[in-house]
């Protein structure tokens, strides 16, 4: 699989059926952030969720189980984090 195929597959994941099943990544990650915040006793936001899920995929790759889908999901989580950060910056006036 080349980088174009990886990005195309990631795009299909984050813009396709998953969004229909779970809602927008921003909304879904915000719900997860709320749950993680309570569990951890510290504030976590939607961008944190996307980045930590990316770290999970990196850990799986580093453990030697770098299957194709881990790289696809990693690209998808990075794209979601970038969009969330951009939207947060716009709301903050940056």
C-alpha positions in Angstrom: 0.0 0.0 0.0 1.4 3.4 -0.9 0.8 6.8 0.8 -2.0 7.8 -1.6 -3.8 4.5 -1.0 -3.4 5.0 2.8 -4.8 8.5 2.7 -7.7 7.5 0.4 -8.6 4.7 2.8 -8.3 7.0 5.8 -10.6 9.5 4.0 -13.1 6.8 3.4 -13.1 5.9 7.1 -13.4 9.3 8.5 -15.9 10.6 5.9 -17.9 7.5 5.3 -19.9 5.0 7.3 -18.2 5.7 10.6 -19.5 9.2 10.6 -23.0 7.9 9.8 -22.7 5.3 12.6 -21.1 7.5 15.3 -21.7 11.1 14.3 -19.0 13.6 13.5 -15.6 12.9 14.9 -15.8 16.2 16.8 -19.0 15.3 18.5 -18.0 11.7 19.2 -14.6 12.7 20.5 -16.2 15.3 22.7 -18.3 12.6 24.3 -15.3 10.4 24.8 -13.4 13.4 26.3 -16.1 13.9 28.8 -16.0 10.3 29.9 -12.2 10.2 30.0 -12.1 13.5 32.0 -14.3 11.9 34.7 -12.4 8.7 34.8 -8.9 10.4 34.9 -9.9 13.3 37.1 -8.4 15.8 34.7 -9.7 17.8 31.7 -9.5 16.1 28.4 -10.8 17.6 25.2 -11.8 16.3 21.7 -8.4 17.1 20.3 -6.7 15.2 23.1 -8.9 12.2 22.3 -7.8 12.2 18.6 -4.2 12.6 19.5 -4.3 9.8 22.1 -6.0 7.5 19.7 -3.2 8.3 17.2 -0.7 7.4 19.9 -2.5 4.1 20.4 -2.0 3.3 16.7 1.6 4.3 17.0 2.1 2.0 19.9 0.6 -0.9 18.0 2.9 -0.2 15.1 5.9 0.0 17.4 4.9 -3.3 19.0 5.5 -5.0 15.7 1.8 -5.3 14.8 2.0 -2.5 12.3 -0.8 -3.9 10.2 -2.1 -1.8 7.3 -5.3 -0.7 9.2 -3.2 0.8 12.0 -1.6 3.2 9.5 -4.9 4.0 7.9 -6.5 4.8 11.3 -3.4 6.8 12.3 -3.8 9.0 9.3 -7.5 9.4 10.0 -7.0 10.4 13.6 -4.4 12.9 12.6 -6.8 14.4 10.1 -9.5 14.6 12.8 -7.1 16.2 15.2 -6.1 18.8 12.6 -9.8 19.7 11.9 -10.7 19.9 15.6 -7.7 22.1 16.3 -8.5 24.4 13.3 -12.1 24.7 14.5 -11.0 25.5 18.1 -8.6 28.2 16.8 -11.4 29.7 14.7 -13.7 29.8 17.8 -10.9 31.4 19.8 -10.4 34.0 17.1 -7.0 32.9 15.8 
